[in-house]
Amino acid sequence: MSKIYTIGIGPGDQNQMTPQAVEALKASDTIVGYHHYFEYIGHLTKGKEAISTGMKKERDRAKSAFKEAEKGKTVSVISSGDSGVYGMAPLLWEMKEERASEVEIEVVPGISAMFTAAARMGAPLGHDFCSISLSDLLTPWERIEKRIEAAAGADFVTAVYNPVSKGRFWQLMRLRDIFLQFRSPLTCVCIARNVGRKDEQLNFLTIEELDASMVDMFSLVMVGNSQTRMINNHMVTPRGYYNQKGTQEDKPGRQIMNESFRTILKGLNVENQPLDHTWVALHCIHTTADFGMNNLLEIRNDMVARLHKVFYSGKPPVIVTDVSMVTRGIRRETLNKLGVEVKCYLDDDRVKTLAANKNITRTQAGIRLAVQEHPDALFAFGNAPTALMELVKLIRNGQAQPVGVVAAPVGFVNVRESKWQLKFGCPEVPAVIVDGRKGGSNVAATIINAILSWDDAQAMHPGDGL
């Protein structure tokens, strides 16, 4: 029988080789493959002709397979993982066409390295994903880079094959730089080495921490999407089922907000927009009925994801507001659940005295007192530009180290200037800034609500606590 089986033998663990692959190997007269792969199928090669070659000899192996099959033999060509995923199957089909060969080809599927790695990691491939090989031996780097940009921009979970080799030492770091243009520095990453083999290793880290020195040619790198997170030391990308609560379970306020978001999304183009920007914008538009808010928002230093993580860390920051109206708009149920203290110093007895003695506004005086007591708070401004300018001065003097700033003062005097001072004078501070003269206490409060409910963003299920 003139036949070639192109077989994926899995990652190396015999338990992960399919019964179909085992039967095909047993039925073969000759087995062809990279010499290293024979270590994993030694028990199936007894009494059979074995043809092995070293690396970069794929065409030689394919020619040998056809030569033997055209003698009437049954031949198996083995690849690790799945033979159709960066394996021998495409080459064999091309060579069959080139030779006009009548040899039959049957592709026997195997478990790809990314699926075995994903199973070990937890469930990182729970939503849309892709794979990219960084080997530029057969593909121009310019094309690979375009694929990296597309994967990063579209928020795909990405399995990275062939991340490094002796001569390929910089490409992984270039991938990291491209992903950081689109993703949070805290994006989950896992390096899986020798998956399915005795010396298997998993290293969980963030994309900011990823370095080529951590990786070798036996590694696969998994980069999560914007929703991938760690659950019980496992990497998980939610599909959205868990957060898709039936509307009948929601309180009326949340049902209304969900319907409002659906209406807003129909009139808003968010295709190429980061999810954190969209989530905050939806809250602001819902609060103001102003679609222009989408273009006024600026999120700096991954403010939304960073602050959400801190709020749910068990040691949440104090929230300091410039006016009491901001405090009243933040969802009390969520604050109580997390143990978050919200303070406005405007009515503090000390403020009137300090303001009179220093000839400053009461909101400025309130911020001075707040920084003395809570220099690392989350500061939220929805009214007073002078208060924001005061905080900027204290940050630059080293007296305040806020965990974040919500900059949404509203009005006509010093409003834009206060935001520019924060933007250009304190570039390292995480912030959500509403550019221009717009803002308000309701906007500042809804931005904080968006941060607190960030884990509902993927499912677009707003209104927790209403």
N, C-alpha and C positions, 0 to 999 in steps of 0.2 A: 504494500500500500504506500503510495507516494504522498506523504502527509507531513506537515510541520505543525506541531503544537507550539504556540508561543505562550509561555506560562508565567504567571506571576506567582512567585513562591512565598509572598508575604515578607514581613520584615526580618525573618530569621528564626522565629519561634515555630517549631514544628506544629504546635497546637493551632497556629493561625494559618496553616496551609489548608486550602480547601480540599475536600474529598475529590472533587473533579480534577484538581491539579495532581493529586496523588495517583489517581487512576490513569491519567495521561502519561505520567512518568513511567508507571509500570508497563504501559502498552508500548513504550518507545524502545527502539533498537539502539538509538544514539542520543546522547544528551550533549548539548552545546551550551557553553556559558562562560562568563567571567570566572576565573579560577577560584576567587574568594567565595562565590556562591555555592560551590560544591560542598563546602564545609557544612551547610545546613541541610543537604539532602543526601548525605553519604549513605544512609540506610536504604535509599531507593536506587542507587546506581550500581549495585553489585551485578556483575555479569553483563553489563552494558558498556558499549563504547562511549568514552567520555572525551570530548574535544573542548579544551579550555584555552583561553587567551588572557592576556593582561588588559589593563585599562586602555581606552581609546582604540580598541580593536573591534568595534562593533561591526563594521563592514566585513571584516575577515570572518567573524563568527557567522554572519548571515550567509556569506558565500559557502562556508563549510556546510551549513545546514541544507542549503539547496543542493549542493553537490551530493550529499548523502541521500537526501530524499529522492533525487532524480535517479538514484540507483534502485529505487523501490523500497527504501527503508522508511520507517516511521521515526521521526526526529522530534525531540523536544528542545526548544530554545528557552532558556530560563532567564528571567529578570527578577530582581528584588521587587517587593511591593506588587504592583500591578504592571503587567508588560505594556499596557497602553498608556501608562502615566510615566513619561520620561523613560520609557523602556524600549524593548526591541520590536514591538508589534508594528509601529509605523514603518520602520526600516524594512521589515520583511515584506510588507505589502508593496512598498515601492520597488523592491528588488524583484518581486514576482512580476510586476508590470514591466520592468526593464528587461527581464529575461524572457518575457512572454511564456513564463513557465506554467505548466499544467498542474504543478504540485498544489495540493489543497492546503490551505492555511486555516487553522482553528485557533481563535484567541480564547485562552482559559483565564478568567479573571482571578485576581489576587487581591489581598488586602493592602492598600497603599499605605506607605509610611505615615502620611498625614492622618489617616483614620486611626491607625494604631496609636500614634502619638496623642491624638485628640482624646481617645478613650482613657489613656493614662492621665492626661491633664485634668479631665473632668468632662466638660461639654463645651469647648470653645467654638465648635462649628454649628451652634444652634440657630444661627441666622445666615444670611447670604455670605458666601465665602469664595475665595479663589486661591490658586496656587501660582507662584512665580519662581522660575529657576534663575539664579544669578549667574549661571555659566554662560559666558559669552564666546565660547569656542565655536558655536554654530549659529548664534544669534547676535547681531550687532548690539553693542551696549546702548546705543541711542534708542533702539526699539524696546529694549528691556526697561530703560528708564521711563519711557512713555507708559508702559504697562504698570510700573510702580506708581506713577502719578495718578493713573486712572483708578487703581485699587485704593490708594490712600484717599483720593478725593471722593470716591463713591462710598466710603466707609465700609469696605469689605473686610471681614476677617481674612487674613492672608497667611497662607502657609508658604514659607520660603525654603525652597530646595536649593541644594548646592550653595550654601551661603558663603563658604570660604574654601580655598585650597592654597597650595604653596604659592601659586602665582596670583591668586585672587584674594587680596588682603584688604582692599579698600571699598569694594562694591557694597558690602553689608552696611558700612558706615554711611555711604551715600544714600542707601535705602532708608536708613534711620533719619537722616536729615530731611528727606522728602516727606516721610510720614509726619515728622514734627511740624511741617508746614500746615498740616491738616488735622492732626490729632493732639490730644493732651499729652504732655510729658509723662503723665501718670498712666497712660494706656498700658494695659496688661500685656506681657510678653512671656513666652516660655521657650526655653531652649531644651529640646529633647535630643539626647545623645544615645546612640545604639539602642533605639527603641525595639523591644521584643527580644533583646539579647541579654546575656548574663550580666553585663556591666552597664545596664540601662541607667540613665541619669536624667532627672528633670531639674531645671533651674528656673524658678519663677522670679520675674523682675519687672521693671517698667521699661518702656521704650527709651526713656531718658538715660537709663542705666546700661542699656545694651552696648556691648563693645565686642569688636571682632575677636579680641583675644580670648573671649569666653567660648568660642565656637570652633569646631573643626569640621573636616569633610564628612564625618559620620553623624553630623548634627542636622536637625531640622528646626527652624525657628518659626514659632507661631505668634503672629501679631494680632491682638484682639481688635474689635471695632470700638466705637465710642461708648457702647453699652456693656462691653465685656467687663466682668468684675470677678474678684476672688470670693468664693464661698467655701468656708471650711477647708482652706488651703487647696482649693481646686479652682481652675480657670473656667468660668461659665459665661456664655453669651446667651442672654435671654431671648427667646423667640417672641415673647409678649403674652403668652397664654396666661401666665400667673397673674398679670396685672389687668387682664381683660375681665374685670368684674362685670357681671350683668347689671344693666341699668336699674333693674328692680331692686338691687341691693344698695344702690346709692341713695343718699338723702336728696331731697328736692333741689337744694342749692348746688350740689355737685352735678346733678342731671342737667341743670340749666347751664352750668359752666361748660360741660362737655358739648352741649349743643351749640353754645356760642363759639367754642374753638373750631368745631366742624364748619360753622358758617364763615369764620375768619379765614380758615385755610383755603376755602374755595376762592377767595379773592386775593390770596397772597402767594407769590412765587418764592418758594423756599428750596427749589431743586438743588442749587449749589451752595446752600447756606449751612453752616455748622448747626447741629441740633441744639446746642446750648443757646445760640443766638435766637433760633426759632422759638424755643421754649420761653425765653424771657420776653421776646417780642409779642408772642401770643398773649401773655399775661398783661403786658402794657396796653396792647390794643383792646383787649377785653375791658380793661379799666377805663380807657379814655375814648374808645370808639374812633381812634385816630390811626389809620393805617400807616401814616407817615412815621410813626414811632419805630417801625422796623428799620428804617434807614438812619435813625438817629442814635441807635444803640451801639455802644462799643464795649466789648468784653475783653478785659486785659488780664494776661497772666493766668488764664484758665480759672477765673474767679468762681464760676458756678460749681464746677466739679470739686475744686479745692475746698470751698466753703461748705458744700454739702457733706463732704467727708469729715470735716472738723465738727460740724453740728452733730453728726451721728457717731462721734468718737467716744462718747461717754463723758467728755470734758468740753462741752460746747462753750463758745465765747459769749461774753456779754454783748448785747446789741445796744449801742448808744445812738439816739436820734436827736436831730436838732430841735424838733418841735413835737409836742405830744400827739398831734394828728397822725404822725407816722406810726407811733406805737399802737394806736387803736386799729390800724388797718392790717397788722400782722396777725395771722390766725392763732388765736389764743390756745386752741386745743392742741395744736402742734407744738407750740412753745412749752406748754405744761408737760406734754409727753416727753420732750427732750430735756426738760429742766433748764430752759434758756431764760435768763433774766434780761428784761428790756428796760432801759433807763433813759429818761429825758431830764436833764438838769435845769430846764428853763424855770421851773417853779421852786427850785432849791433856794432856801433863804439866803445862802451865801452868794448867789448869782447877782442879786440886785446891788449888794455892797461892792462886789468886785467890779461890776460894770461901771458903777459910779466912780469908784476910786481910779480906775484905769482909763476911763472915758472910752469904753468899747461897748458894743451891743451886748444885750443879754445872751444872745445865742453864742457869741464869741466867748463870753465869760463861762457859759455852760460847757463849752468844749474844753476850755482850760481846766476846769474842775474835773471833767470826765477823764482827760488824759492823765491827770495826777492819780486817779483811782483805778482806771482801766486803760492803760496805754496800748494794750493789745486787743482791744475790742473790735467788733465790726461796727463801723460808723456809717450811719445812713442819713442822708440830707435830702429833704424834700421841699425845703422852703428858703433857707437862709444861706445865700452865697458867702456872707461874711464868716459864717461858722465853718464852711468848707475851707476858706482861705486861711482861717486860723489853724485848722488841722494840718494843712499843707506846711505852714510855717513850723509847727511843732514836729512834724515828721522830719523836715529838713534839718532841724536843730538836734535831732536824735532823741527827742523827748517822747515821741509816739512811734509805736511799731504796730500799726493796725493789721489785723488778720485780713482785712478787706475794707473797701469803701464803696458805698452806693452813692453816686454823685448825681442827684436829680433836683437840685434847687431850681426854682422857677421864677421868671420875672424879667426885668429889663436893665437893672443896675448891677453890674459886676457879676451877672449870672454866667455868661460865657467865659469871662475872664477867670472865674473861680475854677471852672472845669478845665480850662487850659493849664492853669497852675498845677492841678493834680496830674493831668495827662503828661505834661512835659517836665514838671519839677519832681515828680515821684514815679518814674516809669516802672520801678520794680514792684510797686504795691499792686496786689490784685484788686481789680475794680470793675464795676459796671457803671458806665458813664452815659448819660443821656445828653448828647451834644446839643448845642444851641440854647435857646431861651426856654425850651419846654422842659417839663418835669412836674413836680408837685408831690405833696405828701402821699397821695394815693398811689402815685407811680413808684415812689421809693418803697412803700410797703409791699406793693405787688411784686416788685423785683425780689424782695426778701422771700416772699411766699413761693416764687418760682424756684429760688435756690433751695428752700426747704423741701420742695416736692420734686426735685430733680430726678429721683428714681422712678417717677411716673412718666417721664418724658417719652421713653421709647414706645410705650403703649398709648401715648396721648390721652391720658386719663386724669385730667386736672381736677382740683377742687377738694383734695384731702383736707379734712377738718371743717368743711362747710356744713 
